[in-house]
Every structure is written in structure tokens, then in C-alpha cells.
Amino acid sequence: MKNRKILLTLTKKDFRIDTFRSGGKGGQHQNKVESGVRITHIASGLSAESRNTRSQHRNRAIAFKRLADRKEFQNWLKVESIHKEELERKVNELLAPENLLIETQKGNEWVSVNKY
């Protein structure tokens, strides 16, 4: 298995989850219960919904899978990963020991303690 590192993490707060009465099959249950689910990824604005089952929890899982499977969402993830990777590379480059100046105060003077 390849040695991978996490570049991007998405959590529940990155999504808006709306529930609604979905109508259709299920009769009275669907008319009284908010079992339909729409999940919107806030940063990209992409969304997916499900009203297939009578269970809100199952519809939430289906909607999330639909969102994750969308080509536009996968492209957004790739672009964000590239940005994060570039940012991490730049930060590591700037924090390399040869780019840092470390000084300490001795009496009234500042003295460099770099070993590079």
C-alpha cells in the first residue's frame, strides 16, 4: 500500500443538511414526515438529494454518496488538494533551517545562534 498523507479533511460543518417532506411513494408517512434530504457542500455550492426511502437516515446516506460521486465534486476535491499541497510545500520551504534567522540577546546585543 502506498504511503499516503491527508491533504484535505471534510467534516459535517462543511455541509448544510436540509430535510423536507418528499411526497411520492409512501403515502401518508411521506406527507407527515420530513424524510427527504438535501446535502449541500458549502464551499463548492454543489448539492445532492434523496427521497427514495421512508428513512431520513438512509436518504442522508444516499444523498451524501450521490454528492461524493458527482464529477464536479471530485474535480473540486482535486483542485483543493493541489492548493493545499502547494501551500504546504511553500510553508516547508520558507521554514527550512537555512531560511530562518535565530537570534538571542546577550546583554544589550542581539547575537545570531544559527548553525547554518
Secondary structure as UniProt FT lines:
FT   HELIX           12..14
FT   STRAND          15..20
FT   TURN            25..27
FT   HELIX           28..32
FT   STRAND          36..41
FT   TURN            42..44
FT   STRAND          47..50
FT   HELIX           56..69
FT   HELIX           71..94
FT   HELIX           97..99
FT   STRAND          103..106
FT   TURN            107..108
FT   STRAND          109..112
//
